[in-house]
């Protein structure tokens, strides 16, 4: 069912899989159904899934299932496989490291690759000030540790997060996360001293960046007080919250206020980092320099790794032993990260993200002009979203969004939904995807919208 020519070698790396959309069974096919039945019996019900398939191979812009179907991947495992799955540099680095050693615990027997990853992050993250890093396993862990570090440095406790924000599923990060279902409902009580401020959401609030910042800062000053505030944490572009891009000037105004008031500004770049937005970090898009930056997802080509990077004097506030973890900075993950970072810096991936973003925006904007159910198209680089609305009222249309996503998956294109109101489709294709395959995936999105 492909309309593209088969391409054996993706231009930016990945296994030599045919780069085509191919449906040989319904989705899910019989073998995938068998696995899903086993999942239902063996895996906790709270662990959901988006695409009802059994993945057996992935690379370039496709995921192949156990029934022989080849699906176009417009999700990258939620912005993790930005390089493309099984990128050859990452595969070679991982294989070499596994043959040497798989674990010593950096806190017991240090190794060079951890230090090299920290050095690379210190160099490529925004700002030319002295920086240090600490490595962890997941984005939620990075956020938890960033808050710990900020509290230790400032000797203050309060933390402000923002409407629509998503920061993880641990207790503290659930408290920081805005959306109740499915992330928080029934899981409290949550960590204390967490406060929420309004985000700049141009499509819905109509405010300039300066006015949105003034509103947020007023609430922070009145409801928390700078004297009590350790940190402000924000995703420069919201991820799960709906790919919300704040109005120009909003983020710089927050940074300036934090600097003037002794508050640590934390940029959560877990979803936006590593070329995803057409810059190495989304902070670069807005011209801001965070005090601390949290990273994960795309950092290691699919292996679990996360980091906190920031001003050396802030990072050094913790006593020895206050930061760490048994698996934090695992040597195999560090080897993968060094290979991935080499690719991000030297293989034209930032430019490729801009090219992908240009295609996504052009196609979605054309759809929006013809269909008033698309209320907004937004994003930067290969991180673009469409917000679906009732064309009469402008209210969020979650049912339409769900129907479009399900139809896309049934036709061999994996797309992800997001947004506080469940009415946003987010597109996060791997940068190894070909233009032809990307256009075909968008054709399916257009067909699904027309059929909904």
N, C-alpha and C positions, 0 to 999 in steps of 0.2 A: 504493500500500500504506500510505498515511498514514491514521491515525485521528484526526488533528487538523484543525481548520479551517486554511485557508491564511491566513497573516498576512503582509502585504506589507511592513510597516514594523516591524522589531524595535524594542522600546521604548527601548533604550539605544544605538541606532546600528547602522550596518552597511548594506551594499547592500540594495536593495529586491528581495531574493530571496524567493520563496515559502518560508515557514517550515514545511516539511513533510518527513517521511520519504517518499521516493518511489523505488521500485525498478522500473525498466523493463527491466532485463536482470539476469542473474546478476552477482554481484561476483566477479571482474572481468568487465566487458563487453568486447566486441571491440576498441573503440578503446583502452581501458585496457590490454588484453593487448598491443596493438601497441607502446604506449609501454614496457611492462615488458620486451618483447623487445629494444627498442632500448637500454633501460637495461642489460640483461644484457650486451649487446655493447660498450657504450661507457663504462659507469661502473664504477669499481673494485668488486670483489666485496665488499669490507669495508663499503661503504655500503649498509646494509639499508633496509627500509621495513616499516611496520606494516600499512597499508591498501593492498591491491593495486588502486589506482585512479589515473587521471590527473585531478588536480584542475584545474578550469577556472574556478571561482568559489567564493566563500565569503563568508558574512556572517550576522549574527545567530547562530543556533545550528546552521547547516548548512554542509556542503561539497558542492558539485555536481561531478560528474565528467563526462568527455568523452562518456559514453554517455547522459547525461541523468538518471542516478541522483542523488538528493539524500539525503545521509547526515547523521544527527544527529551533531554534533561534541561529544563528551565529553572531548576531550583538549586543545583550544586550542593545537595545535602544541607540546605540552609546556609549558603555562602561559605561552605567549607572547602569544596573541591574547586576553588577558583581557577587553579592552574589547569584543570582537567583531571579526571580520575587517573590514578596510577601513572602520574607523570614520570617519564623515564629518569630524570635526575633524582626524583624522590625515591623511586624504586631502587636505583643503584645505591644510593646513600643508605637506605634502610637495610638492604641486603648485606652491605659491607659491615655495618654496625652490629647487626644481629650475629654475625660470625665472630665478632670480637668479644662483646659482652652485652647482656640485655639490661642489667641493673646492678648498681652498687649502692644506690642512694647517695645523692650529691652531698647530703649532710654528713655522711660517713666517710666516703672516699670520693672526693671531687674528681671531675674529668673535664677535659678541655672543651668539649662541645657545648656544655652549659654556658661556660664563660664566653665562648664565641657567639652564641645566640644573644646573650646579654649585651655584648659589645655591638653587635649588629643593630639591635633594637635601640640602643642608646644613640647610635649614629643616624638612623633613618627616621626616627620619630620627630615630630615638630619641635623646633627650637634648637639653638646652638649653645645652650647652657650645659653645665656639667650634669650628667644623668647617671642613674644606676637602675638596674632591673632585678626582678625576682621572678622565677618561673613556677608555674602551677599546672594543674591538669585541665581545668575547664573555665569557661567564661564566668560562671557563678563564683568559682573560687577566686578568680582574679578580682572581681568586684568586692567580694568579702574582704580580701586583703588590702585593697585600695582604701576601703573605709577604715580598716584597722590602722593603717599607716597614717591616714589623715587625722584620725582621733589622737593617736599617739603624738604626732607632731604638734598639733594645736592645743592639746590638753583640753579639748572641747568635745561634746558628744553628739550634738544634733547634726542631722544630714538631711538635705533637701533633694528630692527627686521630682520628676515632672509628670504631668498628665500624659497618658498614653505610653509612658516609658515601660520598657521590659529590661530586667537585669538578671533574671535567673529564677530558679525554683528551690533554692535553699531557704532557710528561715529568714535570714536577713535580706536576701535578694527578693524573696516574695514580698516582704514589707516595702521594698523599693519599687517593685513592679505595680503598675496601676490597675491592670485588668484582673477582675475577680475570677471569671470562668475562662479557661479551665485551670488557671495557674494558682489561685489562692483559696478558692471557695472550700470551706470546711477544714482548712489546714492550720488555722490559727491556734493560739495567739501568736502574733508576730513580734519581731524585735521592736524595741521601743526607740524613741527619739528619732523617728523618721517622719518627715513632713513633705507635703506635696505642693508644688506651685504650678500655675498654668503655663502651658507651652505656647509658643508661636505656631499657629496652625492656619496659614493664610487662606486656605480654601474655605474654612469655616468661621474664622474670627474676623477676617478682613482688616486686621491691624498691620501697621508697619512694624518692622523689626524693633524700632526704637520704642514705639508705644507698647508693644507686647512685652518688651524687657522692663519698661517702667511699671507695668501692671504686675509682673512676676516679682520684681524687686520690692515693690510696695508690700506685697503679701508676705514675702520672706521677712522683711524688717518688722512688720507688725505682729506676725504670728510666731516667729522664731526668735529673731534678733541676732544680729551679727556676732554679738559677744558670746552667744551660745553655739554658734554654727561652726562645725568642723569642716564640712565639705558640701559642695554642690556637685551632683553627679547628673550627667545628661548624655544621651546619644546625640552626636551632632546631626545625624539624620536618624529619625526613629526607625527601628527595625520592625519588630512584632507589632508595634503601635500603629503601623500603616505607612511606613516610608515617608513620614511627614518631614518636609524640608522647611526649616524655619525661615522666616523673612530675613532679608539682608539686614545686618546690624544687630540682630537679636543676640547671637552668641558673643560677639565682641563686647557688647554692653554688659553681659553677665560676667565675662572674664574680667573686665575692668572693675566692676563692683567687687568681685571676689578679691582681687589684688589690693584694692583700697581698704578692705575690711579684714584682712588676715584670714580669708577663707580659702581652703584648697579647692581648686577647680579640677574635677575629674571628668575626662572625656571617655565615655564607654564606646570604644571603637571595635567591639567584638564582632559585629556584623559588617561594619563599614570599612574595616582595615584592609590593608594589603591590596592596593590597586582596584578594589571593587568599585569605587566611586569615580574613577578616572584620575585620581591622585593617589599617592601611596596611602594617605589617611584622609578621612573626611574633614578633619580639622584644617588640613591644607586648603580645602575648597573654600572655607570661610575665613581663612587668614588668622586663625587663632592658635595660641600656644598653650596647651593645658599644663597644669602642674603635674598631674598624673594621667596616664593613659592606660586603659585596660585593653588587652588584645587576646584573641583566641581564634576560633573558627579557621580562617584561611591561612593561619600562620605556618602550618606544617603539612600542607598537602593532604590532609585527611587523618593524620595521627593526632591523638589528644595532647594538646599543649596550650598553655595560656601564660600570660605575663602581665605584670605591672611594671611600667617604666615611668620614671619621673625625675624631678629635680633631686639631685644627690642629697641635699640637706634634708629633704622630706623623707626620701627613701631610707636614709640612715638613722631616722628617729627611733626605730625599734631596737630593742636590746637583742643581743645574740641569742638565737633560738626562738625568737618571737615570730619569725616567718619561716615557712618551709612546708614540708609534707613528704611522706615516704616516696611517692612517685613523682613529685614535682620536678620538672625538667628531666624526665626519663631520657637516657642516652639515645634510644632509638628515635624518640620523638624529636630530640634535638638535632640528630643527623638529618631527619626529614626536613626540619625547619631551615637548617642551613642551606639545603638544596633548594627549597622553595624560595627562600629569600634571594638566593642567587638568580633564580628565574625571574622573580618580580623585578629585580634591579636591572637585569641584563638582557632579557628576552623580549623587550618591547611590550610588556603586558599592560602597563599604564596606558599606552597609546591604543592597544587593542581594546581595553575597557571603554575608552572614549568612542571607538568605532562601533562597538556593540551597542553602547548607549545611544548613539546617533540613530542606528537602525530601529531600536526599540521605541524611541520617542517619536520618530517619524511615522512609524506604522500605527502606534497607539493614538497619536494626535489625529491622524487621518480617520481612524475609527471614531474618535470623539466628535469630530466635526460632522459625522454622518449619523451619530447615535447619541441622543441627549441622556441616555442612561449612564454614560461615562461622564461623571461630573468633573473629574480632575485627572490629569496625567502629570506625574512628577517623579523626581529623582535625579541622580547624577551617575554617569558612567553606566556600568552594567548592573545597576541597582535602580530599577524603574518600576513604577506601580501605576495601576489604574483604579480609581475609586468609583464604585458603582452606586447610583442613587436613583430614587424615584424622580423622573424628569419633571413631575408637576410640583412636588414639594421640596425637592432637594434632600429629603431624608435618606439615610443610609439604606441600601437594599442588600441585606445579607443573603436573602434567598436567591436572588439573581446571581450573586457572586459564587455561592456554593454550586448552583446549577452549572455555571460556566466551567468552573474548575473540574467538576465531576465529569462533564462531557469531554473536556480536554483529555483527561486521564484515560477515559474509555476509548479515545481515538489515538492514543499513543503519544501524548504530550504531557509531561509532568509540570504542573504549575502549583504554586502555593498561595494560600489565602492568608490574610492578616488583617490587622486593624482592630481598634477598640470595639467597633461596631460590626466586625466581621464582614466588611463590605469592600475589601481591597484585595486585588490580585497582584502579587509581587513577582517580578521576574528577575532571577538571579542566575543567568546562564553561565556555565563555565567559559572561560576566555578561550579555550581550545575549540569551541564550537565554530563550525564553518558558517559563512554568511548564508549559503543556500539552506542549510539545516535550520538556522535561526528564522529565516523567512518562512520556511514551511511550518515551523512551530507556531509562528504568529498567524499564518493562514488558518490553522486549526483553531486558535483562540478566536479569530474573527468569525469562523463558522459556528463555533459553540455559542458565541454571543447572539448571532443571528437566529440560532435555533432555540434559544432560551425563551 
